[in-house]
């Protein structure tokens, strides 16, 4: 059995084998959506009548991870974090979108001082924190010095994924800096572009599927691309954009089922409440 397909731009973590089973495990597909608190996802994804207070609990019965949206706009409060943790099983993982104002201050001005404030709430997630998603907006072009300052100040025990929206960042210098810091690069699939390359820079992959829709053929393509990495032991965070009626959440379930089938595992059960049309 061969290792992961050599995709354009794929890199390997130094000292880490790409052969399947070398790490003694199959990687975990941590698939979900950006946000969960959408009552309009019933009845396609949520059972009819699901209360707002029960949406996350219902979500976590079907999907193993969530990319939190509201943390991008405001820092999460302790009571909110405790509620999120209480509503989900211990193997559920949260990705926190770093608060946008603090993120830009950390990148542009004062990484040491700002990161102390920015990261402080994230410790309350404990091992349930899958990663912090640090988004660099499209109007910010590549700056190696600022990135180096951010990465030098970032705590080693807080997993970091960087999504840079301006194409100037997608160069070897950026990838090398992230690799040295143990941080991941976020690949983002958008309506207006080609499918992005998957780059294995950290011990995990991070992919945002942001197109308006994905048909079965597109889900098959992504399952085929992700399967070799998972078979080799790498975990993969994969998040669909939120939408108006829950199709994205159902697509997350469909992708998980396709990958389970490719890895020789049984498809998920208990999905009757997730309508597939």
C-alpha atoms as a printed R data frame, in Angstrom:
    type eleno elety resid chain resno       x      y      z
1   ATOM     1    CA   UNK     A     1   0.000  0.000  0.000
2   ATOM     2    CA   UNK     A     2   1.475  3.339 -1.003
3   ATOM     3    CA   UNK     A     3   1.634  6.552  1.020
4   ATOM     4    CA   UNK     A     4  -0.328  9.739  0.375
5   ATOM     5    CA   UNK     A     5  -0.480 10.896 -3.199
6   ATOM     6    CA   UNK     A     6   2.140 13.496 -4.053
7   ATOM     7    CA   UNK     A     7  -0.092 16.495 -4.543
8   ATOM     8    CA   UNK     A     8   1.376 19.745 -5.838
9   ATOM     9    CA   UNK     A     9   2.946 21.608 -2.936
10  ATOM    10    CA   UNK     A    10   2.637 18.684 -0.497
11  ATOM    11    CA   UNK     A    11   5.309 18.682  2.180
12  ATOM    12    CA   UNK     A    12   6.164 16.327  5.000
13  ATOM    13    CA   UNK     A    13   6.806 17.164  8.629
14  ATOM    14    CA   UNK     A    14  10.528 16.504  9.278
15  ATOM    15    CA   UNK     A    15  11.058 13.092 10.834
16  ATOM    16    CA   UNK     A    16   7.459 12.018 10.198
17  ATOM    17    CA   UNK     A    17   6.827  8.993  7.975
18  ATOM    18    CA   UNK     A    18   4.242  9.260  5.226
19  ATOM    19    CA   UNK     A    19   3.706  5.484  5.081
20  ATOM    20    CA   UNK     A    20   0.287  4.143  6.121
21  ATOM    21    CA   UNK     A    21   0.292  2.678  9.592
22  ATOM    22    CA   UNK     A    22   3.717  4.082 10.432
23  ATOM    23    CA   UNK     A    23   2.214  6.037 13.316
24  ATOM    24    CA   UNK     A    24   0.202  2.987 14.401
25  ATOM    25    CA   UNK     A    25  -3.149  4.612 13.688
26  ATOM    26    CA   UNK     A    26  -5.487  5.882 11.012
27  ATOM    27    CA   UNK     A    27  -5.881  9.637 11.115
28  ATOM    28    CA   UNK     A    28  -9.091 11.131 12.396
29  ATOM    29    CA   UNK     A    29 -11.405 13.033 10.079
30  ATOM    30    CA   UNK     A    30 -12.618 16.013 12.113
31  ATOM    31    CA   UNK     A    31 -15.303 17.196  9.745
32  ATOM    32    CA   UNK     A    32 -18.061 19.693 10.393
33  ATOM    33    CA   UNK     A    33 -19.315 23.154  9.524
34  ATOM    34    CA   UNK     A    34 -18.522 26.761 10.321
35  ATOM    35    CA   UNK     A    35 -20.945 27.324 13.162
36  ATOM    36    CA   UNK     A    36 -23.850 25.202 14.312
37  ATOM    37    CA   UNK     A    37 -26.522 27.512 15.773
38  ATOM    38    CA   UNK     A    38 -28.846 27.554 12.797
39  ATOM    39    CA   UNK     A    39 -32.410 26.538 13.624
40  ATOM    40    CA   UNK     A    40 -33.279 26.640  9.907
41  ATOM    41    CA   UNK     A    41 -31.191 23.475  9.438
42  ATOM    42    CA   UNK     A    42 -34.272 21.584 10.657
43  ATOM    43    CA   UNK     A    43 -35.616 19.325  9.336
44  ATOM    44    CA   UNK     A    44 -32.841 18.598  6.818
45  ATOM    45    CA   UNK     A    45 -30.133 18.201  9.485
46  ATOM    46    CA   UNK     A    46 -31.616 18.881 12.907
47  ATOM    47    CA   UNK     A    47 -34.697 16.922 13.998
48  ATOM    48    CA   UNK     A    48 -37.888 18.972 13.799
49  ATOM    49    CA   UNK     A    49 -38.562 20.886 16.979
50  ATOM    50    CA   UNK     A    50 -34.953 20.939 18.223
51  ATOM    51    CA   UNK     A    51 -34.654 23.771 20.748
52  ATOM    52    CA   UNK     A    52 -31.940 26.390 20.334
53  ATOM    53    CA   UNK     A    53 -30.336 25.215 23.570
54  ATOM    54    CA   UNK     A    54 -30.056 21.689 22.155
55  ATOM    55    CA   UNK     A    55 -28.638 22.464 18.726
56  ATOM    56    CA   UNK     A    56 -24.991 21.816 19.620
57  ATOM    57    CA   UNK     A    57 -25.843 18.581 21.429
58  ATOM    58    CA   UNK     A    58 -27.733 17.395 18.342
59  ATOM    59    CA   UNK     A    59 -24.915 18.548 16.046
60  ATOM    60    CA   UNK     A    60 -22.341 16.613 18.059
61  ATOM    61    CA   UNK     A    61 -24.366 13.411 17.680
62  ATOM    62    CA   UNK     A    62 -23.689 13.623 13.946
63  ATOM    63    CA   UNK     A    63 -20.374 15.411 13.496
64  ATOM    64    CA   UNK     A    64 -17.112 15.335 15.488
65  ATOM    65    CA   UNK     A    65 -15.931 18.952 15.216
66  ATOM    66    CA   UNK     A    66 -17.111 22.524 14.775
67  ATOM    67    CA   UNK     A    67 -15.367 25.675 13.591
68  ATOM    68    CA   UNK     A    68 -16.794 28.334 15.895
69  ATOM    69    CA   UNK     A    69 -17.935 31.482 14.095
70  ATOM    70    CA   UNK     A    70 -18.808 33.867 16.910
71  ATOM    71    CA   UNK     A    71 -15.306 33.847 18.402
72  ATOM    72    CA   UNK     A    72 -14.168 35.765 15.317
73  ATOM    73    CA   UNK     A    73 -16.304 38.708 16.409
74  ATOM    74    CA   UNK     A    74 -15.922 38.555 20.188
75  ATOM    75    CA   UNK     A    75 -13.869 36.704 22.753
76  ATOM    76    CA   UNK     A    76 -15.689 33.692 24.237
77  ATOM    77    CA   UNK     A    77 -16.810 34.012 27.865
78  ATOM    78    CA   UNK     A    78 -16.053 31.287 30.399
79  ATOM    79    CA   UNK     A    79 -19.690 30.344 30.906
80  ATOM    80    CA   UNK     A    80 -20.174 29.980 27.148
81  ATOM    81    CA   UNK     A    81 -17.139 27.735 26.834
82  ATOM    82    CA   UNK     A    82 -18.343 25.575 29.729
83  ATOM    83    CA   UNK     A    83 -21.738 25.223 28.027
84  ATOM    84    CA   UNK     A    84 -20.101 24.174 24.747
85  ATOM    85    CA   UNK     A    85 -18.019 21.570 26.531
86  ATOM    86    CA   UNK     A    86 -20.984 20.242 28.506
87  ATOM    87    CA   UNK     A    87 -23.055 19.803 25.330
88  ATOM    88    CA   UNK     A    88 -20.469 17.694 23.507
89  ATOM    89    CA   UNK     A    89 -18.653 14.389 24.122
90  ATOM    90    CA   UNK     A    90 -15.053 14.349 25.281
91  ATOM    91    CA   UNK     A    91 -13.715 13.415 21.845
92  ATOM    92    CA   UNK     A    92 -15.465 16.343 20.150
93  ATOM    93    CA   UNK     A    93 -13.097 19.076 18.962
94  ATOM    94    CA   UNK     A    94 -13.586 22.826 18.638
95  ATOM    95    CA   UNK     A    95 -11.708 25.152 16.334
96  ATOM    96    CA   UNK     A    96 -11.704 28.748 17.534
97  ATOM    97    CA   UNK     A    97 -11.519 31.503 14.952
98  ATOM    98    CA   UNK     A    98  -9.201 34.045 16.548
99  ATOM    99    CA   UNK     A    99 -10.947 37.348 17.255
100 ATOM   100    CA   UNK     A   100 -10.374 39.560 14.224
101 ATOM   101    CA   UNK     A   101  -9.257 42.767 15.942
102 ATOM   102    CA   UNK     A   102  -6.831 40.975 18.223
103 ATOM   103    CA   UNK     A   103  -5.524 38.927 15.321
104 ATOM   104    CA   UNK     A   104  -4.630 41.968 13.282
105 ATOM   105    CA   UNK     A   105  -3.059 43.711 16.251
106 ATOM   106    CA   UNK     A   106  -0.952 40.629 16.930
107 ATOM   107    CA   UNK     A   107   0.212 40.450 13.320
108 ATOM   108    CA   UNK     A   108   0.715 44.145 12.654
109 ATOM   109    CA   UNK     A   109   1.807 45.715 15.915
110 ATOM   110    CA   UNK     A   110   2.327 43.902 19.215
111 ATOM   111    CA   UNK     A   111   2.333 40.087 19.037
112 ATOM   112    CA   UNK     A   112   3.595 39.521 22.585
113 ATOM   113    CA   UNK     A   113   1.194 41.850 24.353
114 ATOM   114    CA   UNK     A   114  -1.822 41.119 22.179
115 ATOM   115    CA   UNK     A   115  -1.502 37.340 22.177
116 ATOM   116    CA   UNK     A   116  -1.643 37.231 25.977
117 ATOM   117    CA   UNK     A   117  -5.148 38.732 25.731
118 ATOM   118    CA   UNK     A   118  -6.176 36.890 22.585
119 ATOM   119    CA   UNK     A   119  -5.281 33.375 23.715
120 ATOM   120    CA   UNK     A   120  -6.252 33.601 27.389
121 ATOM   121    CA   UNK     A   121  -9.804 32.151 26.979
122 ATOM   122    CA   UNK     A   122  -8.646 29.295 24.758
123 ATOM   123    CA   UNK     A   123  -7.011 27.455 27.634
124 ATOM   124    CA   UNK     A   124 -10.463 26.716 29.029
125 ATOM   125    CA   UNK     A   125 -11.100 24.318 26.148
126 ATOM   126    CA   UNK     A   126  -8.257 22.079 27.371
127 ATOM   127    CA   UNK     A   127  -7.647 19.089 25.110
128 ATOM   128    CA   UNK     A   128 -10.949 19.804 23.337
129 ATOM   129    CA   UNK     A   129  -9.269 22.652 21.435
130 ATOM   130    CA   UNK     A   130  -8.453 21.223 18.030
131 ATOM   131    CA   UNK     A   131  -6.805 24.364 16.683
132 ATOM   132    CA   UNK     A   132  -6.976 28.133 16.586
133 ATOM   133    CA   UNK     A   133  -7.732 29.436 13.092
134 ATOM   134    CA   UNK     A   134  -5.803 32.670 12.573
135 ATOM   135    CA   UNK     A   135  -7.237 34.439  9.532
136 ATOM   136    CA   UNK     A   136  -5.232 37.020  7.600
137 ATOM   137    CA   UNK     A   137  -7.645 39.065  5.447
138 ATOM   138    CA   UNK     A   138  -7.374 39.628  1.727
139 ATOM   139    CA   UNK     A   139  -6.187 43.224  2.083
140 ATOM   140    CA   UNK     A   140  -3.039 42.177  3.974
141 ATOM   141    CA   UNK     A   141  -0.181 41.143  1.731
142 ATOM   142    CA   UNK     A   142   2.663 38.878  2.669
143 ATOM   143    CA   UNK     A   143   5.054 40.222  5.284
144 ATOM   144    CA   UNK     A   144   7.676 37.707  6.394
145 ATOM   145    CA   UNK     A   145   8.887 39.835  9.290
146 ATOM   146    CA   UNK     A   146   5.436 40.233 10.814
147 ATOM   147    CA   UNK     A   147   4.670 36.543 10.387
148 ATOM   148    CA   UNK     A   148   7.959 35.615 12.051
149 ATOM   149    CA   UNK     A   149   7.108 37.855 15.001
150 ATOM   150    CA   UNK     A   150   3.681 36.302 15.381
151 ATOM   151    CA   UNK     A   151   4.999 32.741 15.218
152 ATOM   152    CA   UNK     A   152   7.820 33.468 17.661
153 ATOM   153    CA   UNK     A   153   5.329 34.795 20.222
154 ATOM   154    CA   UNK     A   154   2.713 32.080 19.710
155 ATOM   155    CA   UNK     A   155   2.627 29.555 22.615
156 ATOM   156    CA   UNK     A   156   3.872 26.127 21.543
157 ATOM   157    CA   UNK     A   157   1.047 24.362 23.408
158 ATOM   158    CA   UNK     A   158  -1.742 26.128 21.460
159 ATOM   159    CA   UNK     A   159  -2.270 24.493 18.043
160 ATOM   160    CA   UNK     A   160  -2.259 27.097 15.296
161 ATOM   161    CA   UNK     A   161  -3.608 27.083 11.735
162 ATOM   162    CA   UNK     A   162  -3.105 30.096  9.463
163 ATOM   163    CA   UNK     A   163  -5.489 31.053  6.661
164 ATOM   164    CA   UNK     A   164  -4.058 33.828  4.483
165 ATOM   165    CA   UNK     A   165  -6.509 35.093  1.904
166 ATOM   166    CA   UNK     A   166  -4.137 37.122 -0.273
167 ATOM   167    CA   UNK     A   167  -2.260 34.880 -2.759
168 ATOM   168    CA   UNK     A   168   1.058 36.560 -1.970
169 ATOM   169    CA   UNK     A   169   1.321 34.427  1.187
170 ATOM   170    CA   UNK     A   170   1.173 31.095 -0.669
171 ATOM   171    CA   UNK     A   171   4.925 30.718 -1.154
172 ATOM   172    CA   UNK     A   172   7.631 28.437  0.194
173 ATOM   173    CA   UNK     A   173   8.882 31.076  2.621
174 ATOM   174    CA   UNK     A   174   5.503 31.112  4.361
175 ATOM   175    CA   UNK     A   175   5.210 27.332  4.418
176 ATOM   176    CA   UNK     A   176   8.733 26.925  5.794
177 ATOM   177    CA   UNK     A   177   8.056 29.436  8.577
178 ATOM   178    CA   UNK     A   178   4.853 27.639  9.564
179 ATOM   179    CA   UNK     A   179   6.567 24.253  9.498
180 ATOM   180    CA   UNK     A   180   9.351 25.423 11.791
181 ATOM   181    CA   UNK     A   181   6.722 26.755 14.225
182 ATOM   182    CA   UNK     A   182   4.617 23.564 14.104
183 ATOM   183    CA   UNK     A   183   1.681 25.479 12.603
184 ATOM   184    CA   UNK     A   184  -0.644 24.365  9.798
185 ATOM   185    CA   UNK     A   185  -1.630 26.045  6.538
186 ATOM   186    CA   UNK     A   186  -5.340 26.276  5.758
187 ATOM   187    CA   UNK     A   187  -6.333 25.300  2.222
188 ATOM   188    CA   UNK     A   188  -9.530 27.095  1.177
189 ATOM   189    CA   UNK     A   189 -11.776 25.950 -1.678
190 ATOM   190    CA   UNK     A   190 -13.731 28.872 -3.144
191 ATOM   191    CA   UNK     A   191 -16.297 29.301 -5.911
192 ATOM   192    CA   UNK     A   192 -14.039 31.552 -7.954
193 ATOM   193    CA   UNK     A   193 -10.911 29.372 -8.046
194 ATOM   194    CA   UNK     A   194  -9.520 25.939 -8.738
195 ATOM   195    CA   UNK     A   195  -9.350 23.299 -6.022
196 ATOM   196    CA   UNK     A   196  -6.435 24.217 -3.749
197 ATOM   197    CA   UNK     A   197  -3.435 21.931 -3.200
198 ATOM   198    CA   UNK     A   198  -3.276 20.085  0.103
199 ATOM   199    CA   UNK     A   199  -0.068 20.896  1.945
200 ATOM   200    CA   UNK     A   200   0.991 18.724  4.848
201 ATOM   201    CA   UNK     A   201   3.000 21.193  6.908
202 ATOM   202    CA   UNK     A   202   1.929 20.358 10.466
203 ATOM   203    CA   UNK     A   203   0.925 16.964 11.907
204 ATOM   204    CA   UNK     A   204  -2.656 17.806 10.859
205 ATOM   205    CA   UNK     A   205  -4.360 19.052  7.698
206 ATOM   206    CA   UNK     A   206  -6.833 21.916  7.584
207 ATOM   207    CA   UNK     A   207  -9.315 22.413  4.763
208 ATOM   208    CA   UNK     A   208 -12.210 24.873  4.392
209 ATOM   209    CA   UNK     A   209 -14.763 23.896  1.748
210 ATOM   210    CA   UNK     A   210 -16.398 27.234  0.981
211 ATOM   211    CA   UNK     A   211 -18.064 26.726 -2.393
212 ATOM   212    CA   UNK     A   212 -21.786 27.459 -2.605
213 ATOM   213    CA   UNK     A   213 -22.542 23.798 -3.284
214 ATOM   214    CA   UNK     A   214 -20.876 20.405 -3.595
215 ATOM   215    CA   UNK     A   215 -22.456 17.635 -5.626
216 ATOM   216    CA   UNK     A   216 -21.740 13.945 -5.138
217 ATOM   217    CA   UNK     A   217 -18.912 13.984 -7.685
218 ATOM   218    CA   UNK     A   218 -17.177 16.833 -5.817
219 ATOM   219    CA   UNK     A   219 -17.529 14.996 -2.497
220 ATOM   220    CA   UNK     A   220 -16.036 11.892 -4.116
221 ATOM   221    CA   UNK     A   221 -13.082 13.948 -5.343
222 ATOM   222    CA   UNK     A   222 -12.381 15.368 -1.896
223 ATOM   223    CA   UNK     A   223 -12.735 11.948 -0.284
224 ATOM   224    CA   UNK     A   224 -10.197 10.565 -2.763
225 ATOM   225    CA   UNK     A   225  -7.765 13.393 -2.002
226 ATOM   226    CA   UNK     A   226  -8.079 13.148  1.771
227 ATOM   227    CA   UNK     A   227  -8.075  9.367  2.166
228 ATOM   228    CA   UNK     A   228  -4.293  8.797  1.636
229 ATOM   229    CA   UNK     A   229  -3.391 11.306  4.341
230 ATOM   230    CA   UNK     A   230  -5.815  9.782  6.833
231 ATOM   231    CA   UNK     A   231  -4.577  6.279  5.960
232 ATOM   232    CA   UNK     A   232  -1.058  7.475  6.750
233 ATOM   233    CA   UNK     A   233  -2.085  8.647 10.217
234 ATOM   234    CA   UNK     A   234  -2.587 12.392  9.715
235 ATOM   235    CA   UNK     A   235  -5.655 14.006 11.272
236 ATOM   236    CA   UNK     A   236  -7.666 16.306  9.021
237 ATOM   237    CA   UNK     A   237  -9.919 19.205  9.966
238 ATOM   238    CA   UNK     A   238 -12.463 19.804  7.193
239 ATOM   239    CA   UNK     A   239 -15.204 22.418  7.489
240 ATOM   240    CA   UNK     A   240 -18.015 23.295  5.096
241 ATOM   241    CA   UNK     A   241 -19.431 26.809  5.051
242 ATOM   242    CA   UNK     A   242 -22.709 27.415  6.843
243 ATOM   243    CA   UNK     A   243 -25.757 27.813  4.627
244 ATOM   244    CA   UNK     A   244 -29.446 28.571  4.881
245 ATOM   245    CA   UNK     A   245 -30.939 25.088  5.081
246 ATOM   246    CA   UNK     A   246 -28.386 22.572  6.347
247 ATOM   247    CA   UNK     A   247 -27.141 21.097  3.066
248 ATOM   248    CA   UNK     A   248 -23.582 21.853  4.117
249 ATOM   249    CA   UNK     A   249 -23.970 19.893  7.351
250 ATOM   250    CA   UNK     A   250 -25.429 16.962  5.417
251 ATOM   251    CA   UNK     A   251 -22.478 17.194  3.012
252 ATOM   252    CA   UNK     A   252 -20.124 16.918  5.974
253 ATOM   253    CA   UNK     A   253 -21.843 13.670  6.938
254 ATOM   254    CA   UNK     A   254 -21.686 12.425  3.348
255 ATOM   255    CA   UNK     A   255 -17.966 13.169  3.136
256 ATOM   256    CA   UNK     A   256 -17.346 11.288  6.385
257 ATOM   257    CA   UNK     A   257 -19.270  8.277  5.087
258 ATOM   258    CA   UNK     A   258 -17.303  8.266  1.828
259 ATOM   259    CA   UNK     A   259 -13.992  8.319  3.627
260 ATOM   260    CA   UNK     A   260 -15.048  5.583  6.041
261 ATOM   261    CA   UNK     A   261 -15.917  3.432  3.052
262 ATOM   262    CA   UNK     A   262 -12.527  4.086  1.458
263 ATOM   263    CA   UNK     A   263 -10.735  3.213  4.687
264 ATOM   264    CA   UNK     A   264 -12.713 -0.011  5.045
265 ATOM   265    CA   UNK     A   265 -14.745  1.153  8.035
266 ATOM   266    CA   UNK     A   266 -18.552  0.927  8.231
267 ATOM   267    CA   UNK     A   267 -20.542  4.007  7.365
268 ATOM   268    CA   UNK     A   268 -21.945  6.073 10.221
269 ATOM   269    CA   UNK     A   269 -25.335  5.069 11.605
270 ATOM   270    CA   UNK     A   270 -27.962  7.064 13.442
271 ATOM   271    CA   UNK     A   271 -28.150  9.646 10.664
272 ATOM   272    CA   UNK     A   272 -31.842  9.266  9.971
273 ATOM   273    CA   UNK     A   273 -32.459 12.825 11.149
274 ATOM   274    CA   UNK     A   274 -30.056 14.196  8.545
275 ATOM   275    CA   UNK     A   275 -32.086 14.403  5.371
276 ATOM   276    CA   UNK     A   276 -29.942 13.744  2.300
277 ATOM   277    CA   UNK     A   277 -31.904 15.729 -0.231
